[in-house]
Structure formats: C-alpha cells, structure tokens
Amino acid sequence: RVLEAFRERAVPLTVYAVGLALAKNPAVAESIAREGHDVVSHGWRWIDYQDVDEATEREHIRRCVETIERMTGARPLGWYTGRPSLNTRRLVVEEGGFLYDCDAYNDDLPYWVVVDGRPHLVLCHALDTNDSRFTRAQGFDLGEEWLAYMRDAFDALWTEGARHPRFMTIALHCRLIGRPGRIAALYRLLDHVLAREDVWVCRRIEVARHWYEHH
C-alpha cells in the first residue's frame, strides 16, 4: 500500500533497509531496484548496538552493505542504525563509501561534522514526524491525528522556507501507516504536499548531493 501510494503519485522515496530483513524479502529488493528508490543501510539486524562490541558492529556494517548492493544492484550511500553505539559513526566513516548518516535528531537542516579528521554529512532523522508514534508514548490513535501533525509540521516548515530552506523527514513503516485504517491519511498528506508550489520532494541521496555541491 505504501509503495503504491508513492507510485501512483510519481513521488520518490528512500527505503531504510535492515540487511537481514532485505535478504529474507527478495521481492522487496526487486521492487526497490525496479522503481529507483534510494536505499539507506539500516543495520544488519534491528537490535540496539549500544553494547555490541566494535568488531561485531564493524562486521555487521560490512554485511549490510554487501547484502543491499547484491540484492538491489546499487551500493547504499546513506546509513542509519537507529540505536547506535558510541562507535557507530566512526565505523561508518571507516567503512567508507557513505555520503552521510542519519543517526541524529537535532536539526531541521543537514550539517557537517568531523570524524577522524574527515568531514562527514549528517541528515537528521525524525522521531516526531514519524508513524512509530502509533505505538509509542505521546502517540497517535487515529490516522487523522497523524495527518494533522504531519500537515501542520509541513506547513510550518513551508512557511519558514520563504525566508530560508527547511528539510522535513517523514518516517513511515508498512506495518503502521500501511494498515487499512491509516493508509488514507498518507494519501491525503501526499496530495497536500504536492498541491504546494516550491517544494522539492526527493530522495535522501539527492539532499546529500545538493549539500555537497552547495554547502
């Protein structure tokens, strides 16, 4: 349902892919490749890496990259663990080949950090404009509640965009917004966004490349 919502509107999206999960779902990998979606490495397994030893985490990063490239035909250029360790960003930079990571939540625009003497780009993820709030505290019960928050966030950033650029991440999960009682809210949000002028709806890799070129 989520893929069809974007396909029907010719809107691109970025897929956060857990390596092992993608390996078990080749049809998803085929669809991602066929439709040209951007893929961000989302860790080899959906676990908290806080207490995972450095050697294991390094190997998991390698396996995730290899699996995504093998199954989609393209190497992932972005990284998002979600529950990183103190070593994650350094190991991502050490692995090489990534243009950015998303393991931060602290800004409405991308920004640069320095890791081991090298500049590294951060494209913040978002926990408020995120359908995971259907299942966590300060959450949403109805699709209409989710839609109201997403629409208000978008409208505020769009208004601010008349003065300076803004960047909005909308995080979706097929098991959450993809349910029959919620998917109509996604249809209405996409139509609301597409009805506005001066909006760039794009994949994360395009944001990263824009930042490299202009900032």
C-alpha positions in Angstrom: 0.0 0.0 0.0 2.8 2.4 0.9 4.7 1.7 -2.3 1.6 2.1 -4.4 0.7 5.4 -2.8 4.0 6.8 -3.9 4.0 5.0 -7.3 0.6 6.4 -8.2 1.8 10.0 -7.5 5.2 9.5 -9.1 6.8 10.5 -5.9 10.3 9.1 -5.0 11.1 7.7 -1.6 14.1 6.5 0.5 13.9 3.0 2.0 15.7 2.2 5.2 16.7 -1.4 4.8 17.8 -3.8 7.5 20.2 -6.1 5.8 19.0 -9.4 7.1 15.3 -8.4 6.6 16.0 -7.5 3.0 17.8 -10.8 2.4 14.7 -12.6 3.5 12.4 -10.5 1.2 13.9 -10.5 -2.3 10.6 -9.3 -3.8 11.0 -6.1 -1.9 14.6 -5.7 -3.1 13.4 -6.2 -6.7 10.7 -3.6 -6.3 13.2 -1.1 -4.8 15.6 -1.6 -7.7 12.9 -1.5 -10.4 11.4 1.7 -9.1 14.7 3.5 -8.5 14.2 4.1 -4.8 17.1 5.3 -2.7 18.3 2.8 -0.1 19.8 3.6 3.3 21.6 0.9 5.3 19.6 0.3 8.5 22.0 -2.1 10.2 22.4 -5.8 9.6 19.8 -6.6 12.3 17.2 -4.5 14.1 19.0 -4.5 17.5 20.4 -2.0 20.0 24.1 -1.6 19.2 24.9 0.2 22.4 26.6 -2.9 24.0 27.7 -4.7 20.8 31.4 -5.0 20.6 33.3 -3.0 18.0 34.5 -5.9 15.9 30.9 -7.3 15.6 29.4 -4.0 14.7 32.1 -3.4 12.0 31.3 -6.8 10.5 27.5 -6.1 10.6 28.1 -2.8 8.7 30.1 -4.7 6.1 27.4 -7.4 5.7 24.6 -4.9 5.4 26.4 -3.0 2.7 27.2 -6.2 0.8 23.7 -7.5 1.0 22.0 -4.4 -0.1 24.3 -3.9 -3.1 23.9 -7.6 -4.1 20.1 -7.5 -3.9 19.4 -4.1 -5.3 22.3 -3.6 -7.7 23.4 -0.4 -6.0 25.7 0.3 -3.1 23.9 2.2 -0.3 25.3 5.7 0.2 23.5 6.5 3.5 23.5 4.9 6.9 21.0 4.9 9.8 21.3 2.5 12.7 18.6 4.0 14.8 20.0 2.6 18.0 23.8 3.3 17.5 26.8 2.7 19.8 29.4 5.2 20.6 31.4 3.7 17.8 28.8 3.7 15.0 29.6 6.9 13.2 33.3 6.3 13.3 32.9 2.8 11.9 30.6 4.0 9.2 33.2 6.6 8.1 35.9 3.9 8.4 33.9 1.5 6.1 34.0 4.3 3.5 31.7 4.8 0.6 28.9 6.6 2.5 28.0 10.2 1.8 26.0 10.7 5.0 24.4 9.1 8.1 21.0 9.9 9.7 21.8 8.9 13.3 20.8 12.3 14.8 17.5 14.1 15.5 18.7 17.7 16.4 18.2 19.9 13.4 15.8 20.9 10.6 18.8 21.1 8.1 21.7 18.8 7.3 25.0 19.7 8.8 28.7 18.7 8.8 30.7 17.0 11.5 34.4 16.0 11.5 35.2 12.3 12.2 38.8 11.2 12.4 39.8 14.4 10.6 37.4 13.9 7.7 34.2 16.0 7.0 31.1 13.9 7.3 27.5 14.9 6.5 24.5 14.3 8.8 20.9 14.3 7.5 18.9 14.1 10.7 16.1 11.5 11.0 12.9 12.5 12.9 11.0 11.0 15.8 8.1 13.4 15.9 7.1 13.3 12.2 7.2 9.5 12.5 4.4 7.0 12.3 6.1 5.0 15.1 4.1 7.2 17.4 1.2 4.9 16.6 2.9 2.5 19.0 4.8 4.7 21.5 4.2 7.3 24.1 2.8 10.8 23.2 1.4 8.9 20.2 -1.4 8.8 17.6 -4.5 6.7 17.8 -6.1 7.6 14.5 -4.8 8.3 11.0 -6.4 11.8 11.3 -4.3 12.6 14.3 -1.1 11.6 12.4 -2.2 13.6 9.4 -2.9 16.7 11.4 0.6 16.7 13.0 2.3 16.0 9.7 0.4 18.6 7.8 1.0 21.2 10.5 4.7 20.4 10.6 4.9 20.6 6.8 3.0 23.9 6.6 5.2 25.5 9.3 8.4 24.5 7.5 7.0 25.5 4.1 6.2 29.0 5.5 9.6 29.3 7.1 11.0 28.2 3.7 10.1 31.6 2.2 13.0 33.0 4.4 15.4 30.2 4.4 15.4 26.5 3.4 13.9 23.8 5.5 14.2 20.0 5.4 11.5 17.6 6.6 11.8 13.9 7.1 8.5 11.9 7.2 9.2 8.4 8.6 6.8 5.6 7.5 6.5 1.9 8.3 4.5 -0.5 6.2 3.2 -2.2 9.4 1.9 1.1 10.8 0.8 3.7 8.2 0.2 0.8 5.8 -2.7 -0.6 7.8 -6.1 -0.2 6.2 -7.4 2.2 8.8 -4.4 4.6 8.4 -3.3 4.5 4.8 -5.9 7.1 3.7 -4.2 9.6 5.9 -1.0 9.1 3.8 -2.9 9.6 0.6 -4.2 13.0 1.9 -0.8 14.1 3.2 0.9 13.4 -0.1 -1.8 15.2 -2.0 -1.5 18.2 0.4 2.3 18.4 -0.1 2.1 18.0 -3.9 -0.5 20.8 -4.1 2.1 23.3 -2.8 4.5 25.2 -5.0 8.2 25.5 -4.3 8.5 22.1 -2.7 11.2 19.6 -3.6 10.1 16.0 -2.8 13.1 13.9 -3.2 15.2 11.0 -2.0 17.8 11.5 0.8 20.7 10.9 -1.6 19.6 13.9 -3.6 19.6 16.1 -0.5 23.1 14.9 0.3 24.4 15.6 -3.1 22.8 19.0 -3.1 24.6 19.7 0.2 27.9 18.5 -1.1 27.6 20.8 -4.1 26.3 23.9 -2.5 27.3 23.8 1.2 
